[in-house]
Amino acid sequence: MADEKMIITIGREHGTMGEKIAEKLRRRFDLPFYDKTHLLRAVEGTNDYDELNAFFNDRKVNSLLYAIAMSENVRSNEVPFGIIKKVVEDTGGIVMDSCGNYLFRNRPNTIKIFLHADKKIRVNNLMTNLGITKERAKEEIENEDSKRYEFHKYYTGEIWGASKGYEICLDEGVLGIDGCVELILDYLKIRKLI
């Protein structure tokens, strides 16, 4: 529907500058920002909080149970996805991670973006922005990317970062923050969303 608020979903490899890109887009369109923290804050004090908190903090630590669930195609995404939709659909917004590309895949006025970059660039980004060592940055990237991959695969059945799950895949390491924002704005114009 033309009167629906715009939703921009951003998936990203750890260490890309996704938050900074999201912030520029948020300010440009005066849209709310929804990452894990903001989604939980939106439902704080409601019956939905415990369900959404469990969704975000459930790590698939038991690989045997995870394998069984995957082979039986058992995914408990219906309730948390419903909660996220309820929070975001009326206001629109920037949805960071949270399987947003899958969740809003059939919704008009939505674009699905994935940000990636060479690992060396991501390591440098983390070292600069978090003040951590090179070794720690490498560990963080391995751990976070692995968690995001498993989380996305478990709840959607799709491969995290695979181009067919997104409309735009941007190399943030090559384009930089402003280059990514510029291409996203151009894409929104082509889609007639702005």
Sequence and secondary structure as in RCSB ss.txt:
>XXXX:A:sequence
MADEKMIITIGREHGTMGEKIAEKLRRRFDLPFYDKTHLLRAVEGTNDYDELNAFFNDRKVNSLLYAIAMSENVR
SNEVPFGIIKKVVEDTGGIVMDSCGNYLFRNRPNTIKIFLHADKKIRVNNLMTNLGITKERAKEEIENEDSKRYE
FHKYYTGEIWGASKGYEICLDEGVLGIDGCVELILDYLKIRKLI
>XXXX:A:secstr
 TTS  EEEEEE TTS HHHHHHHHHHHHT  EESHHHHHHHHTTSTHHHHHHHHHH     HHHHHHHHHTT  
  HHHHHHHHHHHTTT EEEESTTHHHHTTT TTEEEEEEE  HHHHHHHHHHHH   HHHHHHHHHHHHHHHHH
HHHHHHSS TT GGG SEEEEHHHHHHHHHHHHHHHHHHHTT  
